[in-house]
Every structure is written in C-alpha cells, then in structure tokens.
Amino acid sequence: MPQSSLAQLIVPPRKLKEKVGSGGLDKSIIVRAQHLLESNTIDFKPIGSHLLRALDQAIQDVRSGKLRGKAALQNLLYPVMELKAQGTMFHYPLITDISDTLIHFLEARTEINDDVLTLVGGYKMAATAIFSRGLKGSGGTAGNELRTALTDAYNRFYKTIQ
C-alpha cells in the first residue's frame, strides 16, 4: 500500500493547557470561591421571576401551537435548566431540586401534551411560591410539602401512561 493512503494521526496543539498549566487549583482559590458563594447577597428573585416568565411564555406558545416538537421541549427546558443551575448558588437549593426533577421528567417525554403542560404549570406555581415566600435553603416544612406534591403529581402521570 502506498504511504499516502495511510491515515495520519495529527495531534492538535494544547494551547489552552499551555496557558492554564496543570496540577489543579491552588487551595486558597477554592476556599475564596467557596466563601464568595456562601456570602453571595445578590437577590435571585428578579432573575428567577424573569426565568419563570420565560417558562410561562413557552407554555403559552406550546398551548397555542406556536411551538411544537423539539422547539417546544427546548423552550420549556431552557428556563428550568437555568433555574436549576443557579438556584443553589443564590441560596435556593429547593429551586434546584424541583427544577432537576422537572428536567428529568421533560427529557423523558416524546410529546408535549396538555397533561405535561399542566405539570409544568404546577412546577411554575411551586417555584413562584418559593420565591414569594422567600423559602431559602431546604424550605423547611413548606418546601418539603411542595417537593412532595410535585413528586406525587409526576408519579400520578407515570401511572396513567403505563
């Protein structure tokens, strides 16, 4: 076989590694980052409210038929994923927990119907209640009740489709 027809392995340059280096992060950087997260005083409610309005708009667009299929799923998932990613950082781990549950629920759907939208609406109502009541941390008894109510609703949905 001629030399030119053999595959050639090309190793890309490791520019980023050269810039950053190796060996992990200095412990003081990790401690400082942890302190910044714990002492964060940014009010997450306006950000969360904005994301919940985006979710509400997505629900309306799906109900009206403006969004269908993958676009519908993506528009429902995006604000929930943002809430999940940011909840704990801004002292709302309950938002992160219930968002994670909804994300897993939505990702398992092949179609978005009225029942699914009702459950997404239930999530939105629960998240709104968390923000309006200022349920930081685990949310205590009220947080557990909201989490349980949502989980029960998802479980009832799963039973109806089996």
C-alpha positions as CSV (number, residue, x, y, z in Angstrom):
1,M,0.0,0.0,0.0
2,P,1.4,3.4,-0.9
3,Q,2.4,5.7,2.0
4,S,0.0,8.4,1.0
5,S,-3.1,6.3,1.6
6,L,-2.4,5.6,5.3
7,A,-4.3,7.6,7.9
8,Q,-2.1,10.1,9.6
9,L,-2.5,11.0,13.2
10,I,-2.4,14.7,13.8
11,V,-2.1,15.8,17.4
12,P,-3.6,19.2,17.9
13,P,-1.7,21.8,19.9
14,R,-2.7,22.1,23.6
15,K,-2.9,25.9,23.6
16,L,-5.3,26.1,26.5
17,K,-3.3,23.7,28.7
18,E,-0.2,25.7,27.9
19,K,-2.0,28.9,29.1
20,V,-3.6,27.3,32.2
21,G,-1.0,24.8,33.2
22,S,-1.7,21.6,35.1
23,G,-1.9,20.3,38.6
24,G,-5.3,21.6,39.7
25,L,-6.2,24.8,41.5
26,D,-4.5,26.3,44.5
27,K,-6.4,25.5,47.7
28,S,-6.7,29.2,48.5
29,I,-8.6,29.8,45.3
30,I,-11.1,27.1,46.1
31,V,-11.6,28.5,49.6
32,R,-12.1,32.0,48.3
33,A,-14.6,30.8,45.7
34,Q,-16.5,28.8,48.3
35,H,-16.6,31.9,50.5
36,L,-17.9,34.0,47.7
37,L,-20.7,31.5,47.0
38,E,-21.7,31.3,50.7
39,S,-21.6,35.1,51.2
40,N,-23.5,35.9,48.0
41,T,-26.1,38.6,48.7
42,I,-27.5,39.0,45.2
43,D,-31.3,38.9,45.2
44,F,-32.2,36.0,43.0
45,K,-35.9,36.7,42.9
46,P,-35.8,39.1,39.9
47,I,-33.7,36.7,37.9
48,G,-35.9,33.8,38.9
49,S,-39.1,35.7,38.1
50,H,-37.7,36.6,34.7
51,L,-37.0,32.9,34.0
52,L,-40.5,31.9,35.2
53,R,-42.0,34.5,32.9
54,A,-40.0,32.9,30.0
55,L,-41.3,29.5,31.1
56,D,-44.9,30.9,31.2
57,Q,-44.4,32.3,27.7
58,A,-43.1,28.9,26.5
59,I,-46.2,27.2,28.0
60,Q,-48.5,29.7,26.2
61,D,-46.6,29.2,22.9
62,V,-46.9,25.4,23.1
63,R,-50.6,25.6,24.0
64,S,-51.3,27.9,21.1
65,G,-49.4,25.7,18.7
66,K,-46.7,28.3,18.0
67,L,-44.1,25.8,19.3
68,R,-44.1,22.1,18.6
69,G,-41.8,19.1,18.8
70,K,-38.2,19.7,19.8
71,A,-38.6,23.5,19.8
72,A,-41.4,23.2,22.3
73,L,-39.3,21.0,24.6
74,Q,-36.2,23.2,24.3
75,N,-38.3,26.4,25.2
76,L,-39.8,24.6,28.2
77,L,-36.4,23.2,29.3
78,Y,-34.2,26.3,29.0
79,P,-35.6,28.4,31.8
80,V,-35.9,25.4,34.1
81,M,-32.3,24.4,33.4
82,E,-31.2,28.0,34.2
83,L,-33.1,27.9,37.5
84,K,-31.6,24.5,38.3
85,A,-28.1,25.8,37.6
86,Q,-28.4,29.0,39.6
87,G,-30.8,28.1,42.4
88,T,-28.2,26.7,44.9
89,M,-25.7,29.4,44.1
90,F,-28.2,32.0,45.2
91,H,-29.3,30.1,48.3
92,Y,-32.4,28.5,46.8
93,P,-31.4,24.7,46.7
94,L,-35.1,23.9,46.7
95,I,-35.4,25.5,43.3
96,T,-32.5,23.5,42.1
97,D,-34.1,20.3,43.5
98,I,-37.6,20.8,41.9
99,S,-36.0,22.0,38.7
100,D,-33.9,18.9,38.4
101,T,-37.0,16.7,38.9
102,L,-38.9,18.6,36.1
103,I,-35.9,18.4,33.8
104,H,-35.7,14.6,34.1
105,F,-39.5,14.4,33.6
106,L,-39.4,16.6,30.4
107,E,-36.4,14.9,29.0
108,A,-38.2,11.6,29.1
109,R,-41.2,13.0,27.1
110,T,-41.5,12.3,23.4
111,E,-44.5,14.6,23.1
112,I,-45.7,17.6,24.9
113,N,-49.5,17.4,25.6
114,D,-51.9,19.2,27.9
115,D,-51.1,16.8,30.8
116,V,-47.4,17.6,30.5
117,L,-48.1,21.3,30.3
118,T,-50.3,21.1,33.4
119,L,-47.4,19.5,35.3
120,V,-45.0,22.2,34.0
121,G,-47.6,24.8,35.2
122,G,-47.6,23.1,38.6
123,Y,-43.8,23.4,38.8
124,K,-44.1,27.1,37.9
125,M,-46.6,27.7,40.6
126,A,-44.4,25.9,43.2
127,A,-41.3,27.9,42.1
128,T,-43.3,31.2,42.3
129,A,-44.4,30.2,45.8
130,I,-40.8,29.5,46.8
131,F,-39.7,33.0,45.6
132,S,-42.7,34.8,47.0
133,R,-42.3,33.2,50.4
134,G,-38.5,33.5,50.4
135,L,-38.0,29.8,51.0
136,K,-34.3,29.7,51.0
137,G,-32.3,26.6,52.0
138,S,-34.4,23.5,52.0
139,G,-37.6,25.5,52.5
140,G,-38.5,23.7,55.8
141,T,-41.9,22.1,56.1
142,A,-43.4,24.2,53.3
143,G,-40.5,23.2,51.0
144,N,-41.0,19.5,51.7
145,E,-44.7,19.8,51.1
146,L,-44.1,21.5,47.7
147,R,-41.5,18.9,46.7
148,T,-43.8,16.0,47.8
149,A,-46.8,17.5,45.9
150,L,-44.8,17.8,42.7
151,T,-43.3,14.3,43.0
152,D,-46.8,12.9,43.7
153,A,-48.1,14.7,40.6
154,Y,-45.3,13.2,38.4
155,N,-45.9,9.8,39.8
156,R,-49.7,10.0,39.1
157,F,-48.8,11.0,35.5
158,Y,-46.4,8.0,35.1
159,K,-49.2,5.7,36.4
160,T,-51.7,7.0,33.8
161,I,-49.3,6.3,30.8
162,Q,-48.4,2.8,31.8
